[in-house]
Amino acid sequence: MYYVEESFVDDSFGARRVPITRYALWPREAAEFNARPKIQQRYAPYAIGCDGLIYVGDDKLIGVSGRKVFRGVPVDSDLAACIAEEIYRLGSDVVALARIARKQQAGAKTRSV
């Protein structure tokens, strides 16, 4: 799960890493969320999952039955820094591999012609 806004880091819990539960918005709600910044403020703090869904707390929704659920704990600033560093390291590796693959595909097309 990838967090955005202030929900990414929460030092207020200290050692008591309290579990959190977030529920996915329905497609209609997500479309409204993406189109109107004031709606985003109403749902904050929110999380954007690696599945592309937007997750918010149950206090922001009317009815949570049938929605996709995320359960986890907020990270502290040390762990957030470690995660950001790892994503940065892996991201550059992914870009390098994508460039290599693209060059190989281009080379294969010219050889087959």
Secondary structure, DSSP 8 states (H G I E B T S, - for coil): -EE-GGGSB--TTTT----EEEEE--HHHHHHHHH-HHHHHHH-S-EE-TTS-EEE-GGGSS--TT--EEEE--B-HHHHHHHHHHHHHHHHHHHHHHHHHHHHHHHHHHHH-
